[in-house]
Amino acid sequence: MYTIKNEKLKVEIKQPGAELHSIQTTDGCEYLWQGIPEVWDGQAPNLFPYIARLTNETYVYEGKEYHMKIHGFIKDSDLTVDSATESSVTFRYDSNEKTLVQYPFAFSYFLTYELDGSTLKIINKVENHDEKAMLFGIGGHPGFNVPLEEGLRFEDYVLEFGNPAHPTRVGFTEDCHLNGQDELYALEEERRIPLQHNLFDQDAIVLKNMDRCVTLRSDKGTRAVKVRFPQYTHLGFWHMPHTTAPYVCIEPWSSLPSRYGVVEDLSQQSDLVRLEAGKIYENQWSIEIIE
């Protein structure tokens, strides 16, 4: 376990997957879901090099089939610490024989957590060491406790966008592949999604064409979480379907899963990041903790 801290926050990160384990304010309030196994044992998996599901866990590249599990392999990999200070840490993972079997590119992946006051910055960097362009998806999947204060209920909270929006909900099949049936998703007062457990009975809500800032908050409390994701095209909300799980995930995504029944040709999936040989990709999103 690695710890970074400043005058506002203490953050713990697990080495497996460089996954967030805890986000606490100085009074000890825990904002991050603690991964109860009988509900959902994840907390904040990092998604790379593919987001969500591939049909039959399979894709094609340059005429060859490859196999990869949901959300890629970084979440299940042991990353090493590349550099660290009291308030920041950078993890690294390099391609190897194990990754090349499922993903035929030479790369280095860096993930930095950096505290700035009450904000945790998450910086992803990918270096392409190959002689061909890399294709990948990248994103986050943090779960946050709901409620954040005693005496409040899950239903007292909303997900509130910073600006009015008329987003589109991405159409998914029951097993969470694309079905091509996108539709407008109405927000309360063009800004809010009031939380109810049954929102997630059909699994994740994934939006596009929305504001790039959303806040988990309640009119009845003061504690809140603000997620900014300026470089991501999609945003998912999720908790385990058909449960009353006391958390919600806020997931910035750069791309989408495969189409239903289609084994995707990676070179033809237009929403993936394309990183040319020898180039570096970097993006940043953040989690601001409000007391």
C-alpha positions as CSV (number, residue, x, y, z in Angstrom):
1,M,0.0,0.0,0.0
2,Y,1.2,3.5,-0.9
3,T,0.1,6.7,0.9
4,I,0.2,10.3,-0.3
5,K,-1.1,13.2,1.7
6,N,-1.3,16.9,2.2
7,E,-3.0,19.4,4.5
8,K,-6.5,18.3,3.1
9,L,-6.4,14.7,2.1
10,K,-4.8,11.3,2.7
11,V,-5.0,8.9,-0.2
12,E,-4.0,5.2,-0.2
13,I,-3.2,3.2,-3.4
14,K,-2.8,-0.6,-3.8
15,Q,0.0,-1.9,-5.9
16,P,-2.1,-4.4,-7.8
17,G,-3.5,-2.3,-10.6
18,A,-2.3,0.9,-8.9
19,E,-5.9,1.1,-7.7
20,L,-7.2,3.7,-5.3
21,H,-8.0,2.2,-1.9
22,S,-8.9,5.2,0.3
23,I,-9.6,8.9,0.0
24,Q,-10.0,10.5,3.4
25,T,-10.3,14.0,4.7
26,T,-8.3,15.0,7.8
27,D,-11.3,14.3,10.0
28,G,-11.2,10.6,8.8
29,C,-14.3,10.7,6.6
30,E,-13.9,8.0,3.9
31,Y,-15.2,9.0,0.4
32,L,-14.1,5.9,-1.6
33,W,-16.1,2.7,-1.7
34,Q,-14.3,0.1,0.4
35,G,-14.9,-2.9,-1.9
36,I,-17.2,-5.3,0.0
37,P,-16.8,-8.6,-1.7
38,E,-20.4,-9.8,-1.5
39,V,-21.5,-6.6,-3.3
40,W,-18.6,-5.5,-5.5
41,D,-15.0,-6.1,-4.5
42,G,-13.6,-3.4,-6.8
43,Q,-12.9,0.1,-5.7
44,A,-11.4,2.1,-8.5
45,P,-9.9,-0.1,-11.3
46,N,-7.9,1.6,-14.0
47,L,-9.0,0.7,-17.5
48,F,-6.4,0.0,-20.2
49,P,-6.0,-0.9,-23.0
50,Y,-9.7,-1.6,-23.7
51,I,-12.8,-0.4,-22.0
52,A,-15.6,-2.7,-21.1
53,R,-16.4,-5.9,-23.0
54,L,-15.2,-7.4,-26.2
55,T,-17.5,-9.9,-27.9
56,N,-16.3,-13.3,-26.7
57,E,-13.4,-11.5,-25.1
58,T,-11.9,-11.5,-28.6
59,Y,-10.7,-9.0,-31.2
60,V,-8.8,-9.1,-34.4
61,Y,-5.7,-7.1,-35.4
62,E,-3.8,-7.6,-38.6
63,G,-5.7,-10.8,-39.3
64,K,-4.9,-12.4,-36.0
65,E,-7.2,-13.1,-33.1
66,Y,-6.4,-11.9,-29.6
67,H,-8.2,-12.4,-26.3
68,M,-8.7,-9.9,-23.5
69,K,-10.9,-9.8,-20.4
70,I,-13.3,-6.9,-19.5
71,H,-11.6,-3.5,-19.0
72,G,-8.2,-4.7,-20.1
73,F,-5.2,-6.0,-18.1
74,I,-3.8,-3.0,-16.1
75,K,-6.3,-3.6,-13.3
76,D,-4.9,-7.0,-12.7
77,S,-1.2,-6.1,-13.2
78,D,1.5,-5.3,-10.6
79,L,2.7,-1.8,-11.4
80,T,6.0,-0.5,-10.0
81,V,6.6,2.9,-8.4
82,D,8.5,5.0,-10.9
83,S,8.8,8.1,-8.6
84,A,7.2,9.4,-5.4
85,T,7.0,12.4,-3.1
86,E,4.9,13.0,0.0
87,S,1.9,14.2,-2.1
88,S,2.3,12.4,-5.4
89,V,3.2,9.0,-6.8
90,T,3.8,7.7,-10.3
91,F,3.3,4.0,-11.2
92,R,4.7,2.3,-14.3
93,Y,4.0,-0.8,-16.3
94,D,5.9,-2.0,-19.4
95,S,4.7,-4.3,-22.1
96,N,6.1,-7.8,-21.7
97,E,5.7,-11.4,-23.0
98,K,2.4,-11.7,-21.0
99,T,0.9,-8.6,-22.5
100,L,2.0,-9.3,-26.1
101,V,0.0,-12.4,-26.1
102,Q,-3.2,-10.4,-25.7
103,Y,-2.1,-7.0,-27.0
104,P,0.5,-6.8,-29.8
105,F,2.1,-3.4,-29.0
106,A,5.3,-2.3,-27.2
107,F,4.5,0.4,-24.7
108,S,5.1,2.0,-21.3
109,Y,2.1,3.0,-19.2
110,F,2.4,5.6,-16.4
111,L,-0.3,6.5,-13.9
112,T,0.3,9.5,-11.5
113,Y,-1.8,10.4,-8.5
114,E,-1.1,14.0,-7.4
115,L,-2.7,16.0,-4.6
116,D,-3.4,19.7,-5.1
117,G,-5.4,21.0,-2.1
118,S,-8.7,19.1,-1.9
119,T,-8.2,17.7,-5.4
120,L,-6.7,14.4,-6.5
121,K,-5.3,14.6,-10.0
122,I,-5.1,11.4,-12.0
123,I,-2.7,11.6,-14.9
124,N,-2.4,8.8,-17.5
125,K,0.5,8.7,-19.9
126,V,1.3,6.1,-22.6
127,E,4.5,5.9,-24.5
128,N,4.4,4.0,-27.8
129,H,7.7,2.1,-28.2
130,D,6.5,0.2,-31.3
131,E,7.2,0.8,-35.0
132,K,3.4,1.0,-35.7
133,A,0.5,3.0,-34.3
134,M,-1.0,1.8,-31.0
135,L,-4.8,1.6,-30.6
136,F,-6.3,1.7,-27.1
137,G,-9.0,2.8,-24.7
138,I,-8.3,4.3,-21.3
139,G,-10.5,5.4,-18.4
140,G,-11.3,5.3,-14.7
141,H,-13.9,3.4,-12.6
142,P,-13.9,4.9,-9.0
143,G,-16.7,4.0,-6.7
144,F,-17.8,6.6,-4.1
145,N,-19.7,6.0,-0.9
146,V,-23.4,7.1,-0.9
147,P,-24.4,8.4,1.5
148,L,-21.4,10.5,2.6
149,E,-22.9,11.6,5.9
150,E,-24.8,9.9,8.7
151,G,-28.6,10.4,8.6
152,L,-28.8,10.7,4.8
153,R,-30.0,8.1,2.3
154,F,-28.9,7.0,-1.2
155,E,-32.0,8.7,-2.6
156,D,-31.0,12.0,-1.1
157,Y,-28.2,12.4,-3.6
158,V,-28.0,13.6,-7.2
159,L,-25.4,13.5,-9.9
160,E,-25.3,17.1,-11.1
161,F,-23.5,18.4,-14.2
162,G,-21.8,21.8,-14.1
163,N,-23.7,23.2,-17.1
164,P,-27.1,22.4,-18.7
165,A,-26.8,19.5,-21.1
166,H,-28.9,17.2,-23.3
167,P,-26.8,14.1,-23.3
168,T,-27.3,10.9,-25.3
169,R,-27.4,7.5,-23.6
170,V,-25.4,4.9,-25.4
171,G,-27.5,1.9,-26.2
172,F,-26.4,-1.4,-24.6
173,T,-27.6,-5.0,-24.8
174,E,-28.3,-6.9,-21.6
175,D,-24.7,-8.2,-21.6
176,C,-23.4,-4.6,-22.1
177,H,-22.4,-4.6,-25.8
178,L,-23.4,-1.8,-28.1
179,N,-26.8,-2.3,-29.8
180,G,-26.8,0.9,-31.9
181,Q,-30.0,2.2,-30.1
182,D,-28.7,5.5,-28.6
183,E,-31.3,7.9,-27.3
184,L,-31.6,11.2,-25.6
185,Y,-31.3,11.0,-21.8
186,A,-33.4,13.6,-20.0
187,L,-31.8,15.3,-17.0
188,E,-33.8,16.9,-14.2
189,E,-33.7,20.7,-14.9
190,E,-31.2,19.8,-17.6
191,R,-28.5,19.2,-15.0
192,R,-29.3,16.4,-12.5
193,I,-29.8,12.6,-12.2
194,P,-31.6,11.9,-8.9
195,L,-30.1,8.7,-7.5
196,Q,-32.3,5.6,-7.1
197,H,-31.0,2.1,-6.8
198,N,-33.2,0.8,-9.7
199,L,-31.4,3.2,-12.1
200,F,-28.8,0.5,-12.5
201,D,-31.1,-2.5,-13.0
202,Q,-30.1,-2.5,-16.7
203,D,-26.5,-2.1,-15.7
204,A,-24.4,1.0,-16.4
205,I,-25.7,4.3,-17.7
206,V,-23.2,5.6,-20.3
207,L,-23.6,9.1,-21.6
208,K,-22.0,11.2,-24.4
209,N,-22.5,14.9,-25.4
210,M,-22.6,16.0,-21.7
211,D,-20.8,18.6,-19.6
212,R,-17.3,17.4,-18.6
213,C,-17.8,18.0,-14.9
214,V,-20.2,16.2,-12.6
215,T,-20.8,16.4,-8.8
216,L,-22.2,13.8,-6.4
217,R,-24.0,15.8,-3.8
218,S,-27.1,16.2,-1.6
219,D,-29.1,19.3,-0.7
220,K,-29.3,17.8,2.8
221,G,-25.6,17.6,3.4
222,T,-22.3,19.4,2.8
223,R,-20.0,16.6,1.7
224,A,-19.7,16.0,-2.1
225,V,-17.4,14.7,-4.8
226,K,-16.7,16.6,-8.0
227,V,-15.2,14.7,-11.0
228,R,-13.8,16.7,-13.9
229,F,-12.9,14.8,-17.1
230,P,-12.1,17.3,-19.8
231,Q,-10.4,14.9,-22.3
232,Y,-12.9,12.0,-22.1
233,T,-15.8,11.6,-24.5
234,H,-18.0,9.3,-22.4
235,L,-19.1,9.0,-18.8
236,G,-20.5,6.0,-17.1
237,F,-22.5,5.7,-13.9
238,W,-22.9,2.3,-12.2
239,H,-23.5,0.2,-9.2
240,M,-24.1,-3.5,-9.0
241,P,-27.6,-4.1,-10.6
242,H,-30.5,-5.3,-8.6
243,T,-28.9,-4.3,-5.3
244,T,-29.2,-1.5,-2.7
245,A,-25.4,-1.1,-2.8
246,P,-24.3,2.1,-0.9
247,Y,-22.0,3.5,-3.6
248,V,-22.0,4.8,-7.1
249,C,-19.2,4.7,-9.7
250,I,-18.4,7.7,-11.8
251,E,-16.4,6.5,-14.9
252,P,-14.7,8.7,-17.5
253,W,-14.2,6.6,-20.6
254,S,-12.3,7.4,-23.8
255,S,-14.1,4.8,-25.9
256,L,-16.8,2.2,-25.9
257,P,-17.2,-1.6,-25.8
258,S,-17.6,-3.8,-28.9
259,R,-20.8,-4.1,-30.9
260,Y,-23.1,-6.9,-30.0
261,G,-22.2,-10.1,-31.9
262,V,-19.2,-8.4,-33.6
263,V,-15.6,-9.5,-33.0
264,E,-14.1,-6.1,-33.6
265,D,-11.1,-5.4,-35.9
266,L,-9.1,-3.1,-33.6
267,S,-7.8,-1.1,-36.5
268,Q,-11.4,-0.3,-37.6
269,Q,-12.8,0.8,-34.2
270,S,-12.9,4.5,-34.7
271,D,-13.4,5.7,-31.1
272,L,-10.1,4.2,-29.9
273,V,-7.1,6.4,-29.2
274,R,-4.6,6.2,-32.0
275,L,-1.0,6.8,-30.9
276,E,1.6,7.0,-33.6
277,A,4.9,5.2,-33.3
278,G,7.4,6.8,-30.9
279,K,4.7,9.3,-29.6
280,I,3.4,10.0,-26.1
281,Y,-0.2,10.3,-25.1
282,E,-1.3,12.0,-21.9
283,N,-4.5,13.0,-20.3
284,Q,-5.7,14.1,-16.9
285,W,-8.9,13.9,-14.9
286,S,-9.6,14.8,-11.2
287,I,-11.6,14.1,-8.1
288,E,-12.3,17.1,-5.9
289,I,-13.4,16.3,-2.3
290,I,-15.9,18.8,-0.8
291,E,-16.5,18.9,2.9
